Amino acid sequence: MKSSGQRALVCLLFFICALSVSCSSAPTKPPKAVKTVAFIPNTYSDFWKIVRKGCEKADAELPDVAVNFQPLFGGTKEEQNRFIREALERGDDAIAISPIDPAGQKQVLNDAAKKAVVITQDSDAPDSGRVLYIGADNRAAGRQAGELIKKALPQGGKIMVFVGKREVLNAQERFDGLKESLQGSKVEIVDLMTDDNDPSRARDNAYQTLKKYPDIAGMIGLWSYNGPAIVQALRPENMLGKVKVVCFDDERETLEGIRTGAIYGTVAQQPFEYGYQAVQAAAKILRGDRSVIPESKTILVPTTVVQRENIVDYTDKLNKLLGNAK
């Protein structure tokens, strides 16, 4: 006859065996019916509002995909890295990101690429594990800006260049393209000033340039908010139209500046396409269709030069695209 202790031991062993059989025979977790894409911009501006419109259109067209669009407020790589970690913790299947510091974030992006499909948009991180870049040819866009400022200043002159962060690849490539375009011309770049993603500081940079360089002839803003910030600095000094302004993108203040003559021209990207194409590409890759990835792992979206002669047509097309939301 077994003792109570022996009976307890037998019951325990039986329970462990039953649990083991139950675990080994448990069905595998079914695949998610809806895949999720985390969309991470690099700062907060009207540019990203347009990108979000593109995301929303793709989201509405894809019944098997949902987009988690993460607006940024601080615009730091630490903030971006936190959003990447949160996306992975949520179990997001893909991440579309505009990296702030591609070199400094290489390891974070590589680690993310082991768990999710990583696509870069707007600005690239080509040395990371991302599978695809969707955005402008930023070096070519920089050359377009250079051609604009040469037209604006046919006699040459000193110019100041402004951007949020110099380590972001699109900033580097635009600046390099600008310098290439200005080689051999009479236009002289004084410096490249950064504002750390702060529009107020961007405005102050332009104001300080006016005070330090009274002979400044032109200003170029490489990021979307730089153009409006330059105009805000020039207006109270009665320098609108006297200092020639060339910038990037199509924020409302930028387009209004072109209409009034405060801004000579802008190199406009197609941010709507960045959002739309990134989500569509992620959806195809998540379904196992990698034909969307070209051999170059790059999809270039053309840029458009906007000046007074085509501002009305451009604005009409933009408003139609956005449903007059801008």
C-alpha positions in Angstrom: 0.0 0.0 0.0 1.4 3.4 -1.0 2.0 6.1 1.6 0.3 9.5 1.2 3.7 10.9 0.2 4.1 8.4 -2.5 0.6 9.0 -3.8 1.3 12.8 -3.9 4.5 12.1 -5.9 2.7 10.0 -8.4 0.0 12.6 -8.9 2.7 15.3 -9.4 4.5 13.2 -12.0 1.2 12.5 -13.8 0.4 16.3 -13.9 3.8 17.1 -15.3 3.5 14.5 -18.0 0.0 15.6 -18.9 1.2 19.3 -19.1 4.1 18.3 -21.3 1.9 16.4 -23.7 -0.6 19.3 -23.7 2.2 21.8 -24.5 3.8 19.7 -27.2 0.5 19.1 -28.9 -0.7 22.8 -28.7 -1.5 24.2 -32.1 0.9 26.8 -33.5 -0.2 30.4 -33.3 -2.1 31.4 -36.4 -0.7 34.2 -38.5 -2.1 37.7 -38.0 -5.1 38.4 -40.2 -4.0 42.1 -40.4 -0.3 43.1 -40.6 0.8 46.3 -39.0 3.2 49.0 -40.3 4.8 51.5 -37.9 5.4 54.8 -39.7 8.1 57.0 -38.0 8.9 60.5 -39.3 11.9 62.6 -38.2 10.2 65.8 -37.0 6.9 67.5 -36.8 5.9 69.8 -39.7 3.3 70.2 -42.5 5.5 67.9 -44.6 4.6 64.9 -42.4 0.9 65.8 -42.5 1.0 65.2 -46.2 3.0 62.0 -45.8 0.3 60.9 -43.3 -2.4 61.5 -46.0 -0.5 59.1 -48.2 -0.4 56.5 -45.4 -4.1 56.9 -44.8 -4.9 56.3 -48.5 -2.9 53.1 -48.6 -4.4 52.0 -45.3 -7.9 52.5 -46.6 -7.1 50.4 -49.8 -5.5 47.5 -47.9 -7.8 45.3 -45.9 -5.0 43.2 -44.5 -2.8 46.1 -43.4 -3.1 48.7 -40.6 -0.8 51.7 -40.1 0.5 53.0 -36.8 1.6 56.5 -37.7 3.8 58.0 -34.9 4.1 61.8 -35.0 7.3 63.1 -33.5 7.6 66.2 -31.3 11.2 66.3 -30.2 12.7 65.1 -33.4 15.7 63.2 -31.7 17.2 59.9 -32.6 16.6 58.8 -29.0 12.9 59.4 -29.6 12.9 57.5 -32.8 14.8 54.6 -31.2 12.1 54.5 -28.5 9.4 54.3 -31.1 11.2 51.5 -32.9 11.4 49.5 -29.6 7.7 50.2 -29.0 6.8 49.0 -32.5 8.6 45.8 -32.0 7.0 45.3 -28.6 3.6 45.8 -30.2 4.5 43.2 -32.7 4.4 45.5 -35.7 5.4 43.6 -38.8 7.1 46.5 -40.7 8.7 49.8 -39.9 8.9 52.7 -42.3 11.3 55.4 -40.9 13.1 58.5 -41.9 16.3 58.0 -39.9 17.7 61.1 -38.1 21.2 59.7 -37.6 21.8 56.7 -40.0 25.3 56.0 -38.7 24.3 56.4 -35.0 21.2 54.3 -35.5 22.7 51.6 -37.6 22.7 48.9 -34.8 19.1 49.8 -33.8 17.9 49.5 -37.4 19.8 46.3 -37.9 18.3 44.8 -34.8 14.8 45.9 -35.9 15.4 44.3 -39.4 15.8 40.9 -37.7 12.2 41.1 -36.4 10.4 43.3 -38.9 10.6 44.6 -42.5 12.4 47.9 -42.4 11.9 50.5 -45.1 13.5 53.9 -45.1 11.6 56.9 -46.6 12.5 60.5 -47.1 16.0 59.9 -45.8 18.0 56.7 -46.2 20.3 54.5 -44.1 21.9 52.5 -46.9 24.4 50.7 -44.6 21.7 49.2 -42.4 19.5 46.2 -42.8 16.7 48.1 -44.4 15.2 46.4 -47.5 14.2 49.4 -49.4 14.5 53.2 -49.6 11.6 55.4 -51.0 12.3 59.0 -51.5 14.0 61.8 -53.6 17.4 61.7 -55.2 18.5 64.3 -52.6 21.8 65.1 -54.3 20.0 65.9 -57.5 17.5 67.9 -55.5 20.4 69.9 -54.0 21.6 70.7 -57.5 18.1 71.9 -58.4 18.3 74.3 -55.5 21.7 75.4 -56.7 20.3 76.2 -60.2 17.5 78.2 -58.6 19.8 80.4 -56.5 22.1 81.0 -59.5 19.1 82.3 -61.5 18.0 84.4 -58.6 21.5 85.9 -58.2 22.9 86.2 -61.7 25.7 88.6 -60.5 26.5 86.2 -57.6 26.8 87.0 -54.0 27.1 85.4 -50.5 24.4 82.9 -49.3 23.7 81.1 -46.0 22.4 77.6 -45.9 20.1 76.3 -43.2 19.0 72.8 -42.1 17.8 70.9 -39.0 20.6 68.4 -38.5 23.7 68.0 -40.6 24.1 64.2 -39.8 20.8 63.3 -41.6 21.6 61.8 -44.9 19.2 63.8 -46.9 20.7 67.0 -45.5 24.2 65.9 -46.4 23.2 64.9 -49.9 21.3 68.1 -50.6 24.1 70.2 -49.4 26.6 68.2 -51.5 24.4 68.6 -54.6 24.1 72.4 -53.9 27.8 72.8 -53.7 28.3 70.8 -56.9 25.9 73.1 -58.7 27.6 76.2 -57.5 31.1 75.2 -58.5 32.6 77.8 -60.8 29.8 80.3 -60.2 29.9 83.6 -58.4 27.6 82.4 -55.6 29.6 81.9 -52.4 28.3 79.7 -49.5 29.2 81.4 -46.2 28.2 78.4 -44.0 25.7 75.7 -43.1 23.7 76.5 -40.0 21.7 73.9 -38.0 18.8 74.4 -35.7 18.3 70.9 -34.2 14.8 70.5 -35.6 13.6 73.7 -33.9 11.7 76.1 -36.1 12.2 79.0 -33.6 15.9 78.5 -33.7 15.8 78.3 -37.5 14.1 81.7 -37.5 16.8 83.0 -35.1 19.6 81.6 -37.3 18.2 83.6 -40.3 17.9 86.7 -38.2 21.4 86.4 -36.8 22.7 85.9 -40.4 21.2 89.3 -41.4 23.0 91.0 -38.5 26.3 89.3 -38.9 26.4 89.4 -42.7 24.7 92.7 -43.9 25.8 91.9 -47.4 24.1 88.5 -47.5 22.4 88.1 -50.9 20.6 84.8 -50.5 19.4 82.1 -48.1 18.6 78.5 -48.7 16.6 76.2 -46.4 17.1 72.5 -46.9 14.3 71.3 -44.8 10.6 72.0 -45.1 10.2 74.5 -42.2 13.4 76.4 -43.0 11.7 78.4 -45.8 8.9 79.8 -43.6 11.4 80.4 -40.8 13.6 82.5 -43.2 10.6 84.5 -44.3 9.6 85.2 -40.7 13.1 86.6 -40.0 13.2 88.7 -43.1 9.8 90.3 -42.9 10.3 92.6 -39.8 13.6 93.7 -41.2 12.0 94.8 -44.5 14.2 92.4 -46.4 11.6 90.3 -48.2 12.5 90.1 -51.9 15.9 91.8 -51.3 17.4 88.6 -49.9 16.7 85.8 -52.4 15.2 82.7 -50.8 15.3 79.2 -52.1 13.9 76.3 -50.1 12.5 72.8 -50.1 9.0 71.4 -50.0 5.6 72.9 -50.1 4.4 74.1 -46.7 1.6 76.6 -46.8 3.8 79.5 -45.9 6.3 78.5 -48.6 3.7 78.4 -51.3 2.3 81.8 -50.1 5.8 83.2 -50.1 6.3 82.1 -53.7 2.9 83.8 -54.6 4.0 87.1 -53.0 7.6 87.0 -54.2 9.1 86.6 -50.8 10.5 83.2 -51.9 12.1 82.8 -55.3 11.4 79.1 -55.6 11.3 75.8 -53.9 12.3 72.2 -54.7 9.1 70.3 -53.8 9.2 66.6 -53.0 6.1 64.3 -53.2 5.6 63.4 -49.5 2.2 62.0 -50.2 3.9 59.3 -52.3 6.4 58.6 -49.5 3.6 57.6 -47.3 1.5 55.8 -49.9 4.3 53.9 -51.6 6.0 52.8 -48.3 2.9 51.3 -46.9 2.0 49.6 -50.3 5.5 48.2 -50.6 5.5 46.9 -47.0 2.2 45.2 -47.6 3.5 43.4 -50.7 6.7 42.3 -48.9 4.8 41.0 -45.9 2.7 38.9 -48.3 5.9 37.4 -49.6 6.0 39.4 -52.8 9.5 40.9 -53.0 9.3 41.9 -56.6 8.6 45.5 -55.4 12.3 45.7 -54.3 14.5 46.7 -57.3 18.1 45.5 -57.5 19.2 49.0 -56.3 16.9 48.7 -53.3 15.9 52.2 -54.1 12.7 53.8 -55.5 13.2 57.4 -56.4 10.3 59.8 -56.4 10.9 62.9 -58.6 11.1 66.4 -57.2 9.4 69.5 -58.8 10.7 73.1 -59.0 7.9 75.5 -58.1 8.1 79.2 -58.9 5.6 82.0 -59.5 4.9 80.8 -63.1 3.6 77.4 -62.0 2.5 78.1 -58.4 -1.3 78.2 -59.3 -1.2 74.9 -61.2 0.9 73.3 -58.5 -1.3 74.4 -55.7 -4.5 73.3 -57.4 -3.0 69.8 -57.9 -1.9 69.7 -54.3 -5.3 70.7 -52.9 -7.0 68.2 -55.1 -4.6 65.5 -53.9 -5.2 66.4 -50.2 -8.9 67.1 -50.6 -8.3 70.8 -49.8 -7.0 69.7 -46.4 -3.8 71.7 -46.5 
